[in-house]
Amino acid sequence: MSSSERPLHFRTRAIHRGQDRDEATGAVVPPIHVASTFVQHQVGEWREFDYSRSGNPTRKALETTLASLEGGCGALAFASGMAATHCVTMLLESGDHIVAGADIYGGTYRLLHKIVPRSNLSTTLVDTTDLEALERAITPRTKLVWIESPGNPLMSITDIAAVAEIAHRHGALMAIDNTFATPVLTRPLELGADVVMHSATKYLGGHSDMLGGALVVRDPDLFKRLYYTQNATGGVLGPFESFLCSRGLKTLDLRVREQSRTALQLAEFLTQHPRVSRVFYPGLASHRGHALAKQQMIGGFGAMLSFDVAGTFEQAKRVCQGTKLFQLAVSLGAVESLIESPAGMSHASYDPADRAKHGITDGLVRLSVGLEAFDDLRDDLTHSLKAAFA
Ligand SMILES: *Cc1c(COP(=O)(O)O)cnc(C)c1O
């Protein structure tokens, strides 16, 4: 087989798919198209682009790259991850039911519990690592199953292929928020998922300098329905953000692999630390989801991890506030490492009993591991842990 016949590798497609040079000037990077409207040749005869909400060349370039990376028939770029998720829920009709993971992103929880009920949709949360519990939660009105893997903040691993099979057997769509794993580490469409959602704000953009979201699907009919809904409701990604995200995607493979490697080293280091009682990272043999993660994730276990300091909420807060390289902030997935306290920050809106039920202790600390050198990050944590217990 000649090299032109075999499919291009992931990292090659991340650079070339959709990112055609500009034929008019020869520019290696396609220009950013800021026009809101496009001239037509004749009344009633539409060219590829007519109005930027309906389609924009810079957004289209990003969508083409993303569809290729997730293995979908098409992708849609949104103004934020939440706009992308909302678009999926808008496929449902009054009276329909959603089953979602118990450890979904807080903003998704809020959307499902505060906004979509206004359209008479209801949601049941289940631990999606428990497939029997998931199946029991499905009703004849269930039209959507929504999961995250790895979950947040304990990195629980859900069996994507098994959940897709259960959802389809009951006539529901299966969607997954693939923000944490990225297509570098998990390709849910190949495992049977219908919709992959991203907060492009995180790893896809990768540099903490843009907000965006995306949906990628396998089925052309589903793509048409989502495109129609996106165009009708308007939550599209702007051309400048589309450019930044395309630029980020070119190094996605390198970043995610390298960040995952450092995260594994940090997880192993923390396991040995006397002030740390538990480490949650799917790459550790001690993690509940390790065997499944080894099978389902490709070439790495992600760059998110959390750990319990053997101490109080005050001490966990001091660990978070005492680091110099790990910056105290929510969000994740960028080149700079971040640290936060789920009980005091990302999951503060849960009531304490609910947090306890989900295993989110006061001593929990969550890390988003960036691209800095392992030694520097290890020393930063060593100093902060020491000071917090001094
Ligand atoms: C950040 C995030 C979202 C929401 O995305 P925005 O771009 O902030 O709207 C959804 N899911 C996960 C897992 C996230 O981390």
PDBQT file of the ligand as one rigid body, heavy atoms in Angstrom, charges set to zero:
ROOT
HETATM    1  C1  LIG A 401     -15.474  23.932  31.082  1.00  0.00    +0.000 C 
HETATM    2  C2  LIG A 401     -16.287  22.710  30.859  1.00  0.00    +0.000 A 
HETATM    3  C3  LIG A 401     -17.557  22.786  30.269  1.00  0.00    +0.000 A 
HETATM    4  C4  LIG A 401     -18.202  24.100  29.881  1.00  0.00    +0.000 C 
HETATM    5  O1  LIG A 401     -17.540  24.706  28.839  1.00  0.00    +0.000 OA
HETATM    6  P1  LIG A 401     -17.467  26.310  28.644  1.00  0.00    +0.000 P 
HETATM    7  O2  LIG A 401     -16.582  26.458  27.489  1.00  0.00    +0.000 OA
HETATM    8  O3  LIG A 401     -16.942  26.885  29.930  1.00  0.00    +0.000 OA
HETATM    9  O4  LIG A 401     -18.872  26.761  28.398  1.00  0.00    +0.000 OA
HETATM   10  C5  LIG A 401     -18.237  21.600  30.053  1.00  0.00    +0.000 A 
HETATM   11  N1  LIG A 401     -17.709  20.406  30.400  1.00  0.00    +0.000 NA
HETATM   12  C6  LIG A 401     -16.503  20.300  30.986  1.00  0.00    +0.000 A 
HETATM   13  C7  LIG A 401     -15.978  18.952  31.358  1.00  0.00    +0.000 C 
HETATM   14  C8  LIG A 401     -15.745  21.441  31.230  1.00  0.00    +0.000 A 
HETATM   15  O5  LIG A 401     -14.550  21.330  31.838  1.00  0.00    +0.000 OA
ENDROOT
TORSDOF 0
